[in-house]
Amino acid sequence: MDWKTSVKSFVDIFANLDFRNGPLFYVAGIVIAGYCCMEGYRIYKAVLGAMGFVLGFRIAHMVFGSAGLSGEALLMAETFLGLILAVVAFSVFKAGVFIAVFQFASSNLPVYVEAVLRNRTSNPFLVNGVIVAILSIVLAVFISGLALKMTRPVLVCLTAVLGGFAAVNFLVALIPVFPYELELPDAASPIWLFAKVFLSAAGMGIQDVKDPIV
């Protein structure tokens, strides 16, 4: 077996591993998310870099996917743009804050924007996906601009909320694959939303906001 075949076999095996079949994937996620929630300000550069990568990946997926790219070509484009924004977010502090807040806001605003539009009007033109997306992007840009004026509390809140929500999500996802029976509420239960909000608030209170940004 030549080296090219060996490398291809390794890549194929690794690419098809499903870490989510066992509980270890979710336990690791809970630990990492919990650390981000409680100590996120101390690792803000890593968080900004990760958010930058996700935003770049999303933009490339929308742009190049719409242009007809697929498979390896699309993945390479997504990874390339993701890495570029990750480096920018990691290296340039204010750019990183803007990118991270924009990524978070643009991912979560559409559902609320659509709900508000549906309550205010019955015009189908104003409630379609394009209008919702445009309004969400405009609001996300506005919120990101405001975030640049108060970077420290924004970083504390952002990392606490990201970590708190992710930790609870990982816990909910862990329940079906946990090797022991757990009598816990259903995933749709409002108890989990309360847990996310409570953990996020606790993270904001625990983080040491006196650490200087360097």
Buried (B, 14 or more C-beta within 10 A) or exposed (E): EEEEEEEEEEEEEEEEEEEEEEBEBBBEBBEBBBBBBBBBBBBBBEBBBBBBBBBBBBBBBEEBEEEEBEEEEBBEBBBEBBBBBBBBBBEBBEBBBBBBBBBBBBBBBBEEBBEEBEEEEEEEEEBEEEBBBEBBBEBBBEBBEEBBEEBBEBBBBBBBBBBBBBBBBBBBBBBEEBEEEEEBEEEEEEEBEEBBBEBBBBBBEEBEEEEEEE
